[in-house]
Amino acid sequence: MKNLTLFSALLLLFLISCGSGDDSGNNTNPQPEAIYFPPVGSSVWESVTPASLNWNETALQALETYLNDSGTKSFIILKNGKIAMEWYGNGANANTNHQWNSAGKTLCALVTGIAQQEGVLAIGQPSNQYLGNGWSSLRQEQENNITVWHHLTMTTGLDYTVPNNFCYDIECLTYKNVPGSFWYYHNAPYTLIQDIIAGAVQTSFTDYFNEKLRNPIGMQGQWIEIGYNKIYFSTARSMARFGILIQNKGVWENSPILSNAEYYNEMINTSQTMNKSYGYLWWLNGKDSFRVPGSEDVFQGKLIPTAPNDLFAAMGKDDQRLYILPSEDLVVVRMGDNAEESQFGPSSFDSELWERLMQVIE
């Protein structure tokens, strides 16, 4: 009887260790599906059906109506890199190039990280090391205190109350606060990041951007100067490619574009205490407070109350959006006209869109 009991116990341990609760012999806790990377230089892009994902197709139809009514032109949902939804309307199609507006700031954030990992730039160094002395109207000792990090985090201390917030001429760049002591969405110091990178790598920003980021992941598009703004234009699929790269932590298939994990993590997490919902030019959900462009106020609560806490996003004027949602393996692209009377940053459109999106995927 004792031998039988010992045999039974050993058999039970064997079955548990082999995971034999599944008659097929498969592991009951399968590994997450690998991210799909659309081939570079090709229009081929694998897709997956909403039905196979058990998505709510009735809610999906309602979402399409909402997209059309809210001025959306291009909308893509990727699940593990594969197209689960691709919608065009209001005169746009898959070949339409659309401006990213401030969503393009995140392109500069990534390229800054690439330059740092190559050893030609350090974000803790004064920005005049790359721009040259006298790039602003500040005294030399004041200018020396502004680092590249301050440009990335909207904390340069430069005066954002000047007549033109976008102007980066020397006379527009004047002192207001100690660097790092106040957060304000000031476009001029951001725009200078392209010149910082160009000064560090000793070539044009556009050439460096194309070589290090755009071409290796198969994006198309270009930077266009409009007044003081430098705006990226591309198709929605190119924005989606960038989203896959960010979802995969800076690695495109087997090719590391940004291999510096420390910089990547800093980029998509709270960068300073004054706006917890801001990283290095990326917007972060799930924090207990946030600030918005054009305001000095702090607002309590999450950036997008209807979206999961781990969502982070590239956000541009007129509701240009690139959302990354790691917990659901999703990348979402929205390009189009202004959905409401917002200018920059988060808006009620984000909350309404994500309320509808969650009805689709839950």
N, C-alpha and C positions, 0 to 999 in steps of 0.2 A: 504494500500500500504506500509506503514511504517512497519507493522508487517511482511509482506511478505519479505521485504528487510532484516529485522533483522533475520528472519528465514533462509534466503539464506546465510547470512554471517556466522551464527552459523553452518549451515550444511557444508559450505566450510571449516571452521576451524576444524570441526570434521573429515572430510575426510583427510585433510592434516595431522592431528595428528595421524591418524590410518594408514597412508601410503597407502591409497587406490588407488593410481595411479597404483599399481600392482594388477590385477584382482584376483591373487591367494591369496592375503593377505600377501605375504611374504615381509620381509623388503628389500627395494631396495638397501641397503648397508649392505650386509651380513658380519658376522664376518669372519676374516681370518680362513682358514682351520687349524685345530689343527695338530700339528706335530705328525707323527706316530713313535712309538718306536718298533723296532723289538724285539721279546721276547728274554730274556736272556736264554742261554742254548739251543737254537733252531736254525735251519737253515731256519725257516719260515721268510719270509720278503715280505710284500705286495708290489705290483707294480702298476704303473699307465702307461697307454699307451701314447706315444707322440701324437697320434691323438687326444686323449681326452684333451690334453693340448693345442691343436691347434698349435703344433710345426711344423716347416717346415721339412717334412720328406725327401725331396730331399737334403736339406742342411745336414740333419742327416747322410745320406748315404755318402756324401762327407767328413763329419767329420770322419767317420769310416775308410775311405781310408787314410785320413791324419794320424790318430792314428797309423795305421799299418805301414805306411811309415816312421814315426818319431820314431820308436823303442818302442812305448808304449806296455806294456804287460797287464796292468789292467786299466780299466777306468769305473767309475761309476758316474752317475748323480742321485741325490736324489731330489725329489720335495716334500717338507713337510715331509721328512723322507722316502717316498716311492720310490722304484727304478723306475726311468723313462728310464734309459739306463744302461745296464751292458754289457761291451764288454771285451773280452780277446783275445789276439793274441800273436804272436812271441814266441810261446812255453809255454805260461802261461795259467792257468785256475783259477777257483774260489778258489782252495785249495793252490795255490802258495803263499809261504811266500816271501816277498820282503823287502829289507832294506828301512827304511824311510830316512836314512841319516839325514841331519840337520832339516828336517821336524819334527823329533822327539824332537827337542828342545821345541816345544810347549807342549809336554807331561810334561816335567819338569816344565814349566811355571805354568801349572795348578796344579801340585802336590805341588809346592811351596805355591800357594794360599790356598790349603787344609791345609797344615801344619800351615800356619799363622792363618787360621780361628779356628784351634784347640788350638791355644794359645801356641804352642811349638816353634814358629819361628816368627820373626818380620823382614820384609825386610829392615827396616831402621836401624837395628843393624849391627855392624861390623861382617863381615863373620868369623873372628877368634873366635867369640863367639861360633861357631858351628864346625869350623875346628880345633880350638886350635891355640895358638900363634906359630909363626914360620912356617906357612904353605908356606911362600914365602921367597925370599931373601931380602925383604925390611926391613928397620929399623922398630922397633916396632911402633913408632909414625906414620910412613907412612902406615903400615899395618892396624893400628887402624882406618884409614880414609876410608878404602874400606868396603862398606856395601854390603849386599845381593842384594840390589837394583842395585848396580853397575854391579854385575854379570848378572842380568836379562836384563840390558839395553846396554851391551857391552861398558861400560864406566869406567872400573876399573882403567885405567891409566897404567896398566902393559904393558911392552914392547912387542909389536906385531912384532917387526923386528928381534926377536931371530931366530936362524936357524930353529927351529921346532915350528911353531905356535900352534901345538896341544899339545906340551909337557907341563905337569903340575907338573913335578918334581920341587923341590925347586929351583934348580939352573937355571931353565928356566923361573922362575917368578921374573922378575926384574922391577925396576921402570923406567917409561918413562914420564908420565904426572900426573898432579893432578887428582885424581878421579873425574869423572863427567865433566871434561873439554874437552874431545875429544871422538868421537865415532869411534870405529874400530871393525870390525867383527873378534874378537879374540876367537878362540875355547877353549883354555885351561881354562880361567876363567869360561866359560859356563860349561864345563865338571865338574868342581868342585861343581856345584850346587847339583849334586847327593850326594856328600860327605857332603855338608852343610845340606841337608835334613836328611841324615842318622844320622849326629851328633845331629840334633835337636830332632828327634823322637826316638833316641836310639835303632834303629833296622836297618836292611839293607834297602837300598833304594828300591831294587827290591821287597822285602816283603811288604813294605809300599805302593809302587806303585800298586802292584797286589791287595792288600786289599782295597785301597781307590779309585782306578780308574779302573783298567783293569777288575777285576771280576764283580763289580757292574753293568757295562754297557754291559757285555757279550763279551768283546774283547778277542782275544787270542794273542799269540805272546810272544816274550821275548827280553830282552836286551842282546846283545853279545858284548864283548870287542874285538876290532880289533886294535892292537897297542894302541895308546893313546885314541882312540875313543870308545865311548859306544853307540852302534847303536841299534835301535829297529827294529825288523823284525816281520812282520805280514802279513795277507791277506789284500786285498783291502777292503773287507767288514769290517774288524776291524778298519781300518782307517776311513771308512764311519761312523761307530758307534761313534767314537770320534768326528767326524764332527757334528753329530746330537746333541751330548752333548753341543758342543760349540754353535751351532745354537740356542739351547734352554737355553743359558746363564748359563750353568753349572748344569742344572737340568735334570735328566734322568726320564722321565715320572713324577711320583710324588715323586721321591727321589732326594733331593738336594745333589749333589756330591760336588760342590763348591757353597755355599750359600752366600758367601761374594760378594754382588753386586758391591761394591766399587772396590775391587781387580779385578773383571772380567772386569769392564769398563776401569780400568787403563791398563790392560793387552792387550786390543785390540784397544787402542788409543795411540797417540803419547806420548812417555815416556820421551822425552828430546828434546831439540831444535836443536841438531846437525844433527840428521837424523829424519826428521818428519815422515818418512814412516816406523818407527820401534816402536813397543810397547814393551811388555815383551816377547821377542823372537818370536813375530808374525810380519809379514810384512803387511803394510797397503797401500791400494790404495787411490787415490783421493787427495793426498797432492801435494803441489807445488814444492817439491824437494825430492831427495832421495840420499842415498849412497849405494854402493854395496860392497860385500865382496872382499877383496884383493885390495881395492883402498882407498886412502885418499880424493878423490875428491867428490864434491857435484854436482849432476846432476839436472838440472831444469826439471820440468814437473812431470807427474804422473808416478808411478811405472809401471803400465800396461795401456798404453793409450787407448787400445780398450775395457777395462773392465769398468763396472760401478764404480763410486767413492766409494761406500760403501763396496766393496769387501775387504776382508782381507784373509791372507793365511799363511799356514805352507809351507816352501820351503826348499828343500834339494838338495844336489848334484845330478847331472844327472837327473834333472827335476822331482824329487819326489815332488808331490804337493797335498795339501789339501786346496781347496778354499771354503770360506764361503761367500755367497752372500745374505744378509738379504732381500734386496728389491725384490728379485725374489724367496725367500724361497728355495734356492738351496744350496746343498753341492755337490762339485765335487772332485773326487779322480782321480789322475793320478799316476801310478807307471810304471817303465820301465827303459830302457836304456837311455843314454844321447841323447837328441833330437838334440843337436848341440854341439859346442865347448865351452859351458859354464861350469863353475865349481860349483858355489854356487849362491844362490839368484836369482833375476829376470833375465830373458833372453828374446831374441826375440821370443823364443818358446811361452812364456806366451802371448805375444801380438798376435801372429798368432793363437794360440789356442782360445783365447777369441774373436777374430774377427770371427772365424768360429762358436763358441758357440752362439754368439749373433745372427748370421744368423739363427740358429736353433730355438731359443726361442722367437725371436721378430716376 
